[in-house]
Amino acid sequence: MSHSTLSIRRQCELLGVNRSRLYYAAVPISEGTQSVMNAIDEEFTAHPFTGVKRMAEVLRRTYGLVINVKRVRRLMREMGLMAVYPKPRTTQAVIEHAKYPCLIRRLRIDHADQVWCSDITYIRMLRGFMYLVAIMDYFSRYVLSWSVSNTLESLFCLDALDEALRISTPEIFHSDQGKQYTCGDFTDELKRHEIAISMSGRGRCFDNILQERLWRTVKYEEVYLNEYEGGHHLIRSLGTYYDYYNKRRPHMSLGYRTPAEVYEQSRRSLRSAPATPPLREATVLQQA
């Protein structure tokens, strides 16, 4: 797809096509490396507190893969994996990217579109791998949008954000401090829609715990049961699964209702609720 005056983003907007899905080709890697990465993914999904050294030992004991710590560390970084436990500062932040405080740590989340959260995960395929990003409503667990890519560039995260904003607009958007979320293109889009930006604190394991639970569910109920032959197969299968997850899979934490039911019911309640009267000036001054 090419055009002398229209950007790829604008062309895709006009055609209703998600940009990142133009880049679905699997990453070419050796069969041996693919096996190691798949094993790391399975172990990390089951035990997300597993660090590099323990991962190397688990791969040897459980999977029969003799691999040194340096290679495990490199592959985990390539997969975007980091053990969820408080630890020293071991990664270099992108200096020019702004960081934001965590706004949800003590927040009472009680309605839809109050907080959206997002994260990225590794998806194994028959030959190669992809990355998956999803944006979820924190209150209802409703997955508003998702996108896939064969790189960790910010493009597919912006696609997912664009798609979610066609549905609604949150008060707060929460993510980790990954470069995909701290880059100017992403934060500028949030600011343009007057959305407050929240990010997990460094070493804070559970600031984005619902996204970790979502990945666990998606992988055990969909990814590990399939061998995706290519990007189109992956996209079709994920589309079918997320439709099931949102509309037909009851959640115990939601009183055995589906995320779609809770999301729509909460939005209807908010639309029918009387508007909150503005504070009088005297009250504002008193509280200031």
C-alpha positions in Angstrom: 0.0 0.0 0.0 1.5 3.3 -1.1 0.4 6.8 -2.0 2.3 9.9 -2.9 0.5 12.3 -0.6 -1.4 10.2 2.0 0.4 8.7 4.9 -0.1 5.0 5.8 -2.0 6.0 8.9 -4.5 8.1 6.9 -4.9 5.5 4.2 -5.7 2.9 6.8 -8.2 5.3 8.5 -10.0 5.7 5.2 -10.1 2.0 4.5 -11.0 1.1 8.1 -7.8 -1.1 8.4 -5.7 -1.4 11.5 -2.1 -0.3 10.5 -0.2 -2.8 12.5 -2.0 -5.6 10.8 -0.1 -4.7 7.6 3.0 -6.0 9.4 1.8 -9.5 10.5 4.7 -11.5 9.1 6.3 -13.8 11.6 9.8 -13.0 12.8 12.3 -15.4 11.3 14.2 -17.2 14.0 15.8 -20.6 14.4 13.8 -23.6 15.6 16.0 -23.9 18.6 15.5 -20.3 19.7 11.8 -20.6 19.1 11.6 -23.6 21.4 13.5 -21.8 24.2 11.3 -18.7 23.9 8.2 -20.8 24.0 9.4 -22.5 27.1 10.2 -19.2 28.7 6.8 -17.9 27.9 5.1 -20.9 29.4 7.1 -20.8 32.6 6.7 -17.0 33.0 3.0 -17.2 32.4 2.7 -19.8 35.2 5.2 -18.1 37.5 5.7 -14.4 36.7 8.0 -14.0 39.6 10.7 -16.1 37.9 13.9 -14.2 37.4 16.7 -14.8 34.9 18.9 -17.1 36.9 16.0 -19.2 38.2 14.5 -19.3 34.7 17.8 -20.8 33.3 17.7 -23.5 36.0 14.0 -24.3 35.3 14.7 -24.6 31.6 17.4 -27.1 32.4 15.4 -29.2 34.9 11.9 -29.0 33.4 12.5 -28.7 29.7 15.9 -30.2 29.3 17.3 -27.0 27.7 20.9 -26.2 28.7 21.2 -22.5 28.2 23.4 -19.9 29.9 22.1 -17.0 31.9 23.2 -14.3 29.4 21.1 -15.9 26.7 18.1 -16.2 28.9 18.4 -12.5 29.9 18.7 -11.5 26.2 15.6 -13.5 25.2 13.5 -12.3 28.1 14.3 -8.7 27.2 13.5 -9.4 23.6 10.1 -10.8 24.7 9.5 -7.9 27.0 9.4 -10.0 30.2 10.6 -8.9 33.6 10.0 -10.8 36.8 7.3 -9.2 39.0 9.1 -8.6 42.3 10.7 -5.5 43.7 14.3 -5.2 42.5 17.1 -2.7 41.9 17.1 -0.5 38.9 18.5 -2.7 36.1 17.0 -1.1 33.0 17.7 2.2 31.3 14.7 4.5 30.8 14.4 6.5 27.6 15.6 9.9 29.0 13.5 12.1 26.7 10.3 10.2 27.5 8.3 11.6 30.4 7.2 9.4 33.3 3.9 9.8 35.2 2.8 8.8 38.7 0.5 5.9 39.5 -3.0 7.4 40.0 -4.9 4.2 40.7 -3.0 2.7 43.7 -5.5 4.0 46.3 -8.3 4.9 43.9 -11.8 3.4 44.3 -12.7 2.2 40.9 -16.5 1.8 40.7 -17.7 2.5 37.2 -16.8 1.8 33.5 -14.5 4.2 31.7 -13.0 5.4 34.9 -9.7 3.6 34.3 -8.4 1.8 31.2 -5.3 -0.3 31.5 -2.9 -1.7 28.9 0.0 -4.0 28.5 2.0 -6.0 25.9 2.7 -9.7 25.8 4.6 -12.3 23.6 2.5 -14.6 21.4 4.2 -17.8 20.1 3.4 -19.1 16.6 4.2 -22.2 14.6 7.1 -20.3 13.0 8.2 -17.2 14.7 6.3 -15.0 17.2 4.3 -11.8 17.5 3.5 -9.2 20.2 -0.1 -8.5 21.4 -1.3 -5.3 23.1 -4.7 -5.0 24.6 -6.6 -2.1 26.2 -9.1 -3.2 29.0 -11.6 -1.3 31.1 -10.5 -1.8 34.7 -13.9 -2.0 36.3 -15.7 -4.4 33.9 -12.6 -6.3 32.5 -14.0 -5.5 29.1 -11.4 -5.6 26.4 -12.0 -2.5 24.3 -9.3 -3.1 21.6 -6.3 -5.2 20.8 -3.6 -5.2 18.1 -0.6 -7.4 17.1 2.8 -6.6 15.7 6.1 -8.4 14.9 8.1 -5.6 16.6 7.9 -3.7 19.9 7.6 -0.3 18.1 4.8 2.0 19.4 2.8 1.8 16.2 0.5 -1.1 17.2 -0.1 0.5 20.6 -1.3 3.6 18.9 -3.6 1.6 16.7 -5.2 -0.1 19.7 -5.6 3.3 21.4 -7.3 4.8 18.3 -9.7 1.8 18.1 -10.6 2.0 21.8 -11.2 5.8 21.6 -13.8 5.2 18.9 -15.8 3.4 21.6 -15.5 5.8 24.5 -13.0 7.9 26.5 -11.6 7.1 29.9 -10.9 9.4 32.8 -7.5 7.7 33.4 -5.2 5.6 31.2 -2.9 3.3 33.1 0.1 1.3 31.8 3.7 0.5 32.7 6.7 2.7 31.9 7.5 0.9 28.6 8.7 3.1 25.8 5.6 2.4 23.8 3.5 4.2 26.4 6.0 7.0 27.3 6.7 8.1 23.8 5.4 11.5 22.8 3.0 10.2 20.1 1.2 8.1 22.6 1.0 10.6 25.5 0.1 13.4 23.2 -2.9 11.4 22.0 -4.0 10.9 25.6 -3.6 14.6 26.4 -5.5 15.6 23.3 -8.5 13.7 24.7 -7.9 15.2 28.2 -7.2 11.8 29.7 -5.1 11.6 32.9 -2.0 9.5 32.5 -1.1 6.9 35.1 1.9 4.5 35.1 3.0 1.7 37.4 5.8 2.7 39.7 9.2 1.2 39.4 9.4 -2.1 41.3 5.6 -2.0 42.0 4.6 -5.6 41.2 0.8 -5.3 41.2 0.0 -1.8 39.9 -1.2 -3.4 36.7 -2.2 -6.9 38.0 -5.5 -7.1 36.0 -3.6 -7.1 32.7 -1.3 -9.9 34.0 -4.4 -11.9 34.8 -5.8 -11.2 31.4 -2.6 -12.5 29.7 -2.7 -15.7 31.8 -6.3 -16.3 30.8 -5.7 -15.6 27.1 -2.7 -17.9 26.9 -4.2 -20.8 28.8 -7.6 -20.6 27.0 -6.5 -19.7 23.5 -2.8 -19.4 22.7 -1.4 -22.6 24.2 -4.3 -24.6 22.5 -3.4 -23.4 19.0 -0.5 -23.5 16.5 -0.8 -20.3 14.5 0.4 -20.7 11.0 0.6 -17.0 10.2 -0.5 -13.6 11.1 -4.0 -13.9 9.5 -4.6 -17.1 11.4 -3.5 -15.4 14.7 -5.7 -12.4 14.1 -8.8 -14.5 13.2 -8.3 -16.7 16.3 -7.8 -13.8 18.7 -10.8 -12.0 17.3 -13.0 -15.1 17.9 -11.5 -15.5 21.4 -12.0 -11.9 22.5 -15.6 -12.0 21.3 -16.1 -15.0 23.5 -14.2 -13.4 26.4 -16.2 -10.2 26.3 -19.7 -11.5 25.5 -20.0 -15.1 26.5 -17.4 -15.9 29.2 -18.9 -15.3 32.7 -16.4 -14.0 35.3 -16.6 -15.1 38.9 -15.2 -11.7 40.1 -18.1 -10.0 38.2 -20.8 -12.2 39.8 -20.7 -14.6 36.9 -21.7 -11.8 34.4 -19.8 -11.2 31.3 -17.5 -8.1 30.8 -19.8 -6.8 28.1 -22.8 -7.0 30.4 -21.0 -5.1 33.2 -19.5 -2.5 30.9 -22.8 -1.7 29.2 -24.8 -1.7 32.4 -22.3 0.7 34.1 -22.3 3.0 31.1 -26.2 3.1 31.0 -26.2 3.9 34.8 -23.8 6.7 34.3 -25.9 8.2 31.4 -29.1 8.1 33.5 -27.5 9.4 36.7 -28.3 13.1 37.5 -25.5 15.5 36.8 -23.4 16.4 39.8 -24.0 20.1 40.7 -20.8 22.3 40.5 -19.2 23.2 43.8 -19.9 26.8 45.0 -16.9 29.1 45.0 -17.0 29.3 48.8 -16.8 25.6 49.1 -13.8 25.4 46.7 -12.0 28.1 48.7 -12.7 26.3 51.9 -11.2 23.0 50.6 -8.2 24.7 48.9 
